[in-house]
Structures are given as structure tokens and as C-alpha cells.
Amino acid sequence: MFITRRRLASLAFVGIFLLGTGVAWADARVGLKISIVHATRDAGAPDPALANIQGDLEKAFGAYKGFKQLDAHELDLPLGQKIELPLPNANTADFTYKGSKGGQHQIHFSVPEAKVDVDLRAPARRLFYQAGLAHEGGILILVLYLKD
């Protein structure tokens, strides 16, 4: 009888361990939607592709009056794997998912040609921006949205 209890306890421990591992596997990747926007100081016709966020862009980047979406991507970021994204200014943006902690996803973002190298923290399902790379008389804005 004592051996049966010991085996039962071992099985319970293994089950709990595997359940915990399943949670870690679920956290092993994140989806990332990216809109690449060109911002200029000259006002232009509103871009229909940016209709949902036009007001947010105007508030966040008040010095810029014209916004045009140049490209859009959906990336799957596996844990620890660098994903490269070519930018319209001939640079390359690198994204590496570092996992989540405290409800915040952690992503390493770099643009080696521009000497940009930062760690980002952001919750899922909320827009955030990385901006400032020069492009054709304005700047590039990366509009980022994490999906669980």
C-alpha cells in the first residue's frame, strides 16, 4: 500500500510538472503586427489604411502632419529567434521575442545600420510605436501590435 501511495504521488508530481511545461510552451511565441508609416511635416490627404489610428498618430507625433502607410506585415516571433524585416529606407529591423513577465511581453528591437538597440516591454493587444529613422524628408514610424 505504501508503494502505491508513493507511485501516486510521483505521478501527480509529473502531471503538475507537465502542466507547467505546457504553460511555458504556450508562451514560447507571440504574433506581431507591424505597420510601417512615413510621417512628414507637410499635411497630405489622410491615408484610408490609417483611418483607425490617424488621431493617435497626430497626438503622438504632433510635429508631423502627413501620415502614409508604406507597408504592413504580420510576423510570428518564436522565443529567442531573431526575425529580420527590411525597411523602406534600406535598413533592416530585427525583432527577438524574449518571453513575457508580469503581463508584459519583452522584445529586443534593433536596427543595426542606425545603431538602434533597445529592449521593449509592452502588453498584448495595445498599440505602441518605435519611430525616428530618417526617410525621404520625414521619419519612419513602426506601429506595433502584439497578439497573444
Helices and strands as residue ranges (DSSP letters): H 2-26, E 29-40, G 48-50, H 54-60, E 66-78, E 82-86, E 92-101, E 104-111, G 112-114, E 116-122, E 127-135, E 138-147
